[in-house]
């Protein structure tokens, strides 16, 4: 039975003392309310605001999605205005905007970085634009200085989606501090889990006052719900320790693989949005338990990010240049919250199954080409690139050793060199699953050209 040296698709990052924080908060009745909340806000303000020439305000919400709704409502945007999103993103984000009465419009992304820049965003700006969402995907910062200048030039609000990028700095300045509001997620799959939760870094006093008023009217999470969530996240932390993973979840995955069953993937795309619409989304308050974990996490997040980056570099070096796969480009600012390996879409599942047999679990991405999803197709223009069929995410968190990273890299290299001569891997190729939804785009010029001619 294989279990020694197995590698999970994702390793939950919790600090020492998390279980005791859960137990003691339960016993003292401070799961939901307590002094840790304000303490975390002040500590997070200091962490993000180092070196800034302006004051920063931090406020939290129960989840990252709840925090994003709070951000949009705090900006006091014109009713029904357009918000520019990168087409390749977590689809709940534009759905939140749509449910609030705004109109998401989608710009292309750079096929190498998966982020959007001014060249993709500017053609979509017009008198109806209320805000731009600048997303730092997979832990790689987008060209935020240039996007900030673009937003200022056009007089539109700028929200930074830093759900994958807590701890990223651009020229020494934290992402999330360039725009009007920076949004962070503390969900279990991110680099700083806090038993769930999300937070906003708000620049202006007026936006912060609106956020405070909204939170004052928001519901407080039920203690039983917070206790259940905290327990679930801690169990997931335990199960994603490599040795425990090998004895438990890995064995289940191998059984499913042998039977030809799905590999316990989460809902994505249309299925995810259908589930979200039934989930009663609303703004709820940040909890004291989440803040207690967050205070511990802020003391170690930079070291954690450095470890993930080091492992990503080891993996990339061990894999080398081989056919059918491309490592994410290396640069000094990418912290590798996720390591998105680009694979020939016709061979991605074969590589995934090969690695699982070798003891390495991997994950397809939760991101989607949103402009071709059912919720946004009617009345929306499809953006150019769709990329999810290329991506295989590999865990590089520092709970894994350098030896394990080299083993993963060599396994990928071995698989790739056994394959036939590859077709050219087009970084802008479409997701075959999205072709049906996007048939009209093949006979039209790119979105940017259509917008300019409108």
For each residue, the residues with C-beta under 8 A, 3 or more apart:
1: 251
2: 6 246 250 254 359
3: 6 243 246 247 250 251
4: 243 246
5: 242 246 359 404 407
6: 2 3 242 245 246 250 359 360 361
7: 242 245 359 360 361 395 400 404 408
8: 11 239 240 242 245 249 250 361 395
9: 361 362 363 393 394 395
10: 189 240 363 393 395 397
11: 8 240 241 242 395 397 399 400
12: 188 189 193 233 236 237 240
13: 191 192 193 237 297 304 397 399
14: 18 193 233 234 237 293
15: 18 293 296 297 299 300
16: 296
17: 20 21 296
18: 14 15 21 22 195 234 237 293 296
19: 22 23 234
20: 17 23 24
21: 17 18 24 25 289 292 293 296
22: 18 19 25 26 195 227 230 231 234 289
23: 19 20 26 27
24: 20 21 27 28
25: 21 22 28 30 31 34 230 288 289 292
26: 22 23 29 31 223 227
27: 23 24
28: 24 25
29: 26 223
30: 25 33 34 288 289
31: 25 26 223 226 227 230 287 288 289
32: 220 221 222 223 226 285 287 288 289
33: 30 37 220 287 288
34: 25 30 37 288 291 292
35: 38 39 288
36: 39 40 288 291 292 294 295
37: 33 34 40 41 60 286 287 288 291
38: 35 41 42
39: 35 36 42 43 291 295
40: 36 37 43 44 58 60 291 294 295 298
41: 37 38 44 45 58 59 60 199
42: 38 39 45 46 58
43: 39 40 46 47 295 298
44: 40 41 47 48 58 199 201 294 298
45: 41 42 48 49 56 57 58 201
46: 42 43 49 50
47: 43 44 50 174 298
48: 44 45 56 58 174 176 177 182 201
49: 45 46 52 55 56 174 177
50: 46 47 174
51: 172 173
52: 49 55 56 173 177
53:
54: 203
55: 49 52
56: 45 48 49 52 177 201 202 203
57: 45 201 202 203 205 208 211
58: 40 41 42 44 45 48 199 200 201 202
59: 41 70 199 200 202 208 211 212 215 286
60: 37 40 41 67 197 198 199 200 285 286 290 291
61: 64 66 67 69 70 197 198 199 200 215 218 283 284 285 286
62: 66 196 197 198 221 283 284 285 286 287
63: 66 67 185 187 196 197 198 284
64: 61 67 68 163 183 184 185 186 187 190 197 198
65: 68 69 92 96 198 276 281
66: 61 62 63 69 70 198 281 282 283 284
67: 60 61 63 64 70 71 183 184 185 198 199 200
68: 64 65 71 72 93 96 161 183 198
69: 61 65 66 72 73 96 100 281 282 283
70: 59 61 66 67 73 74 200 211 214 215 283
71: 67 68 74 75 159 181 183 200 211
72: 68 69 75 77 83 96 97 100 102 131 159
73: 69 70 76 100 210 214 283
74: 70 71 181 200 202 207 208 210 211 214
75: 71 72 130 131 157 159 180 181 207 210
76: 73 206 207 210
77: 72 81 83 102 130 131 157
78: 81 130
79: 101
80: 101 102 103
81: 77 78 102 103 128 129 130 131
82: 102 103 104 105 124 126 128 129 130
83: 72 77 94 97 102 103 104 105 129 130 131 132 133
84: 105 106 107 121 124 125 129 131 132 133
85: 89 93 94 97 104 105 106 107 133 135 370
86: 89 106 107 108 109 115 116 120 133 135 137
87: 106 107 108 109 369 370 371 382 383 384 385 386
88: 109 114 137 367 368 369 370 385 386 387 388
89: 85 86 93 94 133 135 137 161 367 368 370
90: 93 163 366 367 368
91: 94 95 268 269 272 273 368 370 373 375
92: 65 95 96 272 273 276
93: 68 85 89 90 96 97 133 161
94: 83 85 89 91 97 98 104 106 370 375 376
95: 91 92 98 99 273 276 277 375
96: 65 68 69 72 92 93 99 100 281
97: 72 83 85 93 94 100 102 103 104
98: 94 95 101 102 103 104 375 376
99: 95 96 277 281
100: 69 72 73 96 97
101: 79 80 98
102: 72 77 80 81 82 83 97 98 130
103: 80 81 82 83 97 98 128
104: 82 83 85 94 97 98 370 376 380
105: 82 83 84 85 124 380 381
106: 84 85 86 87 94 370 371 376 380 381 382 383 447
107: 84 85 86 87 116 120 121 123 124 383 447 448
108: 86 87 116 120 383 384 385 446 447 448
109: 86 87 88 113 114 115 116 120 137 383 385 387
110: 113 114 115 116 117 120
111: 114 385 387 427 428
112: 329 427
113: 109 110 137 140 142 329
114: 88 109 110 111 137 138 140 340 367 387
115: 86 109 110 135 136 137 140 141 142 143
116: 86 107 108 109 110 120 121 134 135 142
117: 110 120 121 142 143 146 147
118: 121 122 143 146 147 149 150
119: 122
120: 86 107 108 109 110 116 117 123 448
121: 84 107 116 117 118 124 125 132 147 150
122: 118 119 125 150 154
123: 107 120 447 448 449 451 452
124: 82 84 105 107 121 129 447 448 451
125: 84 121 122 129 132 150 154 156
126: 82 129 451
127:
128: 81 82 103
129: 81 82 83 84 124 125 126 132 154 156
130: 75 77 78 81 82 83 102 156 157
131: 72 75 77 81 83 84 156 157 158 159
132: 83 84 121 125 129 147 150 151 156 157 158 159
133: 83 84 85 86 89 93 159 160 161
134: 116 142 144 147 158 159 160 161 178 179
135: 85 86 89 115 116 142 160 161
136: 115 139 140 141 142 144 160 161 162 164 165 168 175
137: 86 88 89 109 113 114 115 140 142 164 367
138: 114 164 328 334 336 337 338 339 340
139: 136 164 165 168 191 305 308 334 335 336 337 338
140: 113 114 115 136 137 165 168 328 331 333 334
141: 115 136 144 165 168 170 175 333 334
142: 113 115 116 117 134 135 136 137 147
143: 115 117 118 146 147
144: 134 136 141 147 148 160 170 175 178 179
145: 148 149 170 171 178
146: 117 118 143 149 150
147: 117 118 121 132 134 142 143 144 150 151 158 178
148: 144 145 151 152 158 178 179
149: 118 145 146 152 153
150: 118 121 122 125 132 146 147 153 154
151: 132 147 148 154 155 156 157 158 179
152: 148 149 155
153: 149 150
154: 122 125 129 150 151
155: 151 152
156: 125 129 130 131 132 151
157: 75 77 130 131 132 151 179 180 181
158: 131 132 134 147 148 151 178 179 180
159: 71 72 75 131 132 133 134 179 180 181 182 183
160: 133 134 135 136 144 175 176 178 179 181 182 183
161: 68 89 93 133 134 135 136 183
162: 136 165 166 168 175 176 182 183 184 185
163: 64 90 183 184 185 187 190 198
164: 136 137 138 139 190 191 337 338
165: 136 139 140 141 162 168 175 176 335 337
166: 162 176 184 190 191 192 301 337
167: 174 191 192 301 302 304 305 335
168: 136 139 140 141 162 165 174 175 305 333 334 335
169: 172 173 174 175 333
170: 141 144 145 173 175 178 333
171: 145
172: 51 169
173: 51 52 169 170 177 178
174: 47 48 49 50 167 168 169 177
175: 136 141 144 160 162 165 168 169 170 178 182
176: 48 160 162 165 166 179 182 183 184 201
177: 48 49 52 56 173 174 182 201 203
178: 134 144 145 147 148 158 160 170 173 175 182
179: 134 144 148 151 157 158 159 160 176 182 203
180: 75 157 158 159 202 203 204 207
181: 71 74 75 157 159 160 200 201 202 203 207
182: 48 159 160 162 175 176 177 178 179 200 201
183: 64 67 68 71 159 160 161 162 163 176 198 199 200
184: 64 67 162 163 166 176 192 198 199 200 201
185: 63 64 67 162 163 190 197 198
186: 64 190 192 193 194 195 196 197 198 199 290 293 294 297
187: 63 64 163 190 193 196 197 198
188: 12 193 196 233 236 237
189: 10 12 193
190: 64 163 164 166 185 186 187 193 337
191: 13 139 164 166 167 301 304 305 308 335 337
192: 13 166 167 184 186 294 297 298 301 304
193: 12 13 14 186 187 188 189 190 196 233 293 297
194: 186 197 290 291 293 294 297
195: 18 22 186 226 229 230 233 234 287 289 290 293
196: 62 63 186 187 188 193 229 233 290
197: 60 61 62 63 64 185 186 187 194 286 287 290 294
198: 60 61 62 63 64 65 66 67 68 163 183 184 185 186 187 286
199: 41 44 58 59 60 61 67 183 184 186 286
200: 58 59 60 61 67 70 71 74 181 182 183 184 211
201: 44 45 48 56 57 58 176 177 181 182 184
202: 56 57 58 59 74 180 181 207 208 211
203: 54 56 57 177 179 180 181 207
204: 180 207 208
205: 57 208 209
206: 76 209 210
207: 74 75 76 180 181 202 203 204 210 211
208: 57 59 74 202 204 205 211 212
209: 205 206 212 213
210: 73 74 75 76 206 207 213 214
211: 57 59 70 71 74 200 202 207 208 214 215
212: 59 208 209 215 216
213: 209 210 216 217
214: 70 73 74 210 211 217 218 283
215: 59 61 70 211 212 218 283 285
216: 212 213
217: 213 214
218: 61 214 215 282 283 284 285
219: 282 283 284 285
220: 32 33 284 285 287
221: 32 62 225 226 284 285 287
222: 32 225 226
223: 26 29 31 32 226 227
224: 227 228
225: 221 222 228 229
226: 31 32 195 221 222 223 229 230 287 289 290
227: 22 26 31 223 224 230 231
228: 224 225 231 232
229: 195 196 225 226 232 233
230: 22 25 31 195 226 227 233 234 289
231: 22 227 228 234 235
232: 228 229 235 236
233: 12 14 188 193 195 196 229 230 236 237
234: 14 18 19 22 195 230 231 237 238
235: 231 232 238 239
236: 12 188 232 233 239 240
237: 12 13 14 18 188 233 234 240 241
238: 234 235 241 244
239: 8 235 236 244 245 248 249
240: 8 10 11 12 236 237 244 245 249
241: 11 237 238 244 245 399
242: 5 6 7 8 11 245 246 399 400 404
243: 3 4 246 247
244: 238 239 240 241 247 248
245: 6 7 8 239 240 241 242 248 249 250 361
246: 2 3 4 5 6 242 243 250 251 359
247: 3 243 244 250 251
248: 239 244 245 251 252
249: 8 239 240 245 252 253 264 361
250: 2 3 6 8 245 246 247 253 254 359 361
251: 1 3 246 247 248 254 255
252: 248 249 255 256 264
253: 249 250 256 257 263 264 356 361
254: 2 250 251 257 258 356 357
255: 251 252 258 259
256: 252 253 259 261 262 263 264
257: 253 254 260 261 263 353 356 357
258: 254 255
259: 255 256
260: 257
261: 256 257
262: 256 265
263: 253 256 257 352 356 361
264: 249 252 253 256
265: 262 268 363 364
266: 272 366
267: 271 272 275
268: 91 265 271 272 364 365 366 368 388
269: 91 272 273 368 373
270: 273 274 373 374 375
271: 267 268 274 275
272: 91 92 266 267 268 269 275 276 366 368
273: 91 92 95 269 270 276 277 373 374 375
274: 270 271 277 278
275: 267 271 272 278 279
276: 65 92 95 272 273 279 281
277: 95 99 273 274
278: 274 275
279: 275 276
280:
281: 65 66 69 96 99 276
282: 66 69 218 219
283: 61 62 66 69 70 73 214 215 218 219
284: 61 62 63 66 218 219 220 221
285: 32 60 61 62 215 218 219 220 221
286: 37 59 60 61 62 197 198 199 290 291
287: 31 32 33 37 62 195 197 220 221 226 290 291
288: 25 30 31 32 33 34 35 36 37 291 292
289: 21 22 25 30 31 32 195 226 230 292 293
290: 60 186 194 195 196 197 226 286 287 293 294
291: 34 36 37 39 40 60 194 286 287 288 294 295
292: 21 25 34 36 288 289 295 296
293: 14 15 18 21 186 193 194 195 289 290 296 297
294: 36 40 44 186 192 194 197 290 291 297 298
295: 36 39 40 43 291 292 298 299
296: 15 16 17 18 21 292 293 299 300
297: 13 15 186 192 193 194 293 294 300 301
298: 40 43 44 47 192 294 295 301
299: 15 295 296
300: 15 296 297 303 304
301: 166 167 191 192 297 298 304 305
302: 167 305 306
303: 300 306 307
304: 13 167 191 192 300 301 307 308 397 398
305: 139 167 168 191 301 302 308 309 335 337
306: 302 303 309 310
307: 303 304 310 311 397 398
308: 139 191 304 305 311 312 335 336 337 396 397 398
309: 305 306 312 313 334 335 336
310: 306 307 313 314 398 402
311: 307 308 314 315 336 396 397 398 400 402 405
312: 308 309 315 316 328 330 334 336 339 396
313: 309 310 316 317 330
314: 310 311 317 318 402 405 406 409
315: 311 312 318 319 327 339 394 396 405 406 408 409
316: 312 313 319 327 328 330 409
317: 313 314 320 409
318: 314 315 405 406 407 408 409 410 413
319: 315 316 322 325 327 408 409 410 412 413
320: 317 409 413
321:
322: 319 325 412 413 416 417
323: 416 417 419 421 422
324: 343 344 347 351 416 419 422 425
325: 319 322 341 342 343 344 351 412 416
326: 341 342 343 425 427
327: 315 316 319 330 341 342
328: 138 140 312 316 334 336 339 340 341 342
329: 112 113 334
330: 312 313 316 327 334
331: 140 334
332:
333: 140 141 168 169 170
334: 138 139 140 141 168 309 312 328 329 330 331
335: 139 165 167 168 191 305 308 309
336: 138 139 308 309 311 312 328 339 396
337: 138 139 164 165 166 190 191 305 308
338: 138 139 164 365 393
339: 138 312 315 328 336 393 394 395 396
340: 114 138 328 365 391 392 393
341: 325 326 327 328 362 391 392 393 394 412
342: 325 326 327 328 390 391 425 427
343: 324 325 326 347 348 351 390 391 392
344: 324 325 347 348 390 422 423 425
345: 348 389 390 429 431 432
346:
347: 324 343 344 350 351 419
348: 343 344 345 351 352 364 389 390 391 392
349: 352 353
350: 347 353 354 415
351: 324 325 343 347 348 354 355 392 412 415 416
352: 263 348 349 355 356 362 364 392
353: 257 349 350 356 357
354: 350 351 357 358 411 415
355: 351 352 358 360 361 362 408 411 412 415
356: 253 254 257 263 352 353 359 360 361 362
357: 254 257 353 354
358: 354 355 411
359: 2 5 6 7 246 250 356
360: 6 7 355 356 394 407 408 411
361: 6 7 8 9 245 249 250 253 263 355 356
362: 9 341 352 355 356 392 393 394
363: 9 10 265 392 393 394
364: 265 268 348 352 388 391 392 393
365: 268 338 340 388 391 393
366: 90 266 268 272
367: 88 89 90 114 137 387 388 391
368: 88 89 90 91 268 269 272 373 388
369: 87 88 372 373 383 385 386 387 388 431 434 438
370: 85 87 88 89 91 94 104 106 373 376
371: 87 106 376 377 380 381 382 383 438
372: 369 376 377 382 386 434 437 438
373: 91 269 270 273 368 369 370 376 377 437
374: 270 273 377 437
375: 91 94 95 98 270 273
376: 94 98 104 106 370 371 372 373 380
377: 371 372 373 374 380 382 437
378:
379:
380: 104 105 106 371 376 377
381: 105 106 371 447 450
382: 87 106 371 372 377 437 438 440 441 447
383: 87 106 107 108 109 369 371 447
384: 87 108 428 441 446 447
385: 87 88 108 109 111 369 428 430
386: 87 88 369 372 389 430 431 434 438
387: 88 109 111 114 367 369 390 391 427 431
388: 88 268 364 365 367 368 369 391 431
389: 345 348 386 431 432 433 434
390: 342 343 344 345 348 387 427 429 431
391: 340 341 342 343 348 364 365 367 387 388
392: 340 341 343 348 351 352 362 363 364
393: 9 10 338 339 340 341 362 363 364 365
394: 9 315 339 341 360 362 363 408
395: 7 8 9 10 11 339 400
396: 308 311 312 315 336 339 400 405
397: 10 11 13 304 307 308 311 400
398: 304 307 308 310 311
399: 11 13 241 242
400: 7 11 242 311 395 396 397 404 405
401: 404 405
402: 310 311 314 405 406
403: 406 407
404: 5 7 242 400 401 407 408
405: 311 314 315 318 396 400 401 402 408 409
406: 314 315 318 402 403 409 410
407: 5 318 360 403 404 410 411
408: 7 315 318 319 355 360 394 404 405 411 412
409: 314 315 316 317 318 319 320 405 406 412 413
410: 318 319 406 407 413 414
411: 354 355 358 360 407 408 414 415
412: 319 322 325 341 351 355 408 409 415 416
413: 318 319 320 322 409 410 416 417
414: 410 411 417 418
415: 350 351 354 355 411 412 418 419
416: 322 323 324 325 351 412 413 419
417: 322 323 413 414
418: 414 415
419: 323 324 347 415 416 422
420:
421: 323
422: 323 324 344 419 425
423: 344
424:
425: 324 326 342 344 422 429
426: 429
427: 111 112 326 342 387 390
428: 111 384 385
429: 345 390 425 426
430: 385 386 434 435 438
431: 345 369 386 387 388 389 390 434 435
432: 345 389 435
433: 389 436
434: 369 372 386 389 430 431 437 438
435: 430 431 432 438 439
436: 433 439
437: 372 373 374 377 382 434
438: 369 371 372 382 386 430 434 435 441 442
439: 435 436 442
440: 382 443 444
441: 382 384 438 444
442: 438 439
443: 440
444: 440 441 450
445: 449 450
446: 108 384 449 450
447: 106 107 108 123 124 381 382 383 384 450 451
448: 107 108 120 123 124 451 452
449: 123 445 446 452 453
450: 381 444 445 446 447 453 454
451: 123 124 126 447 448 454
452: 123 448 449
453: 449 450
454: 450 451
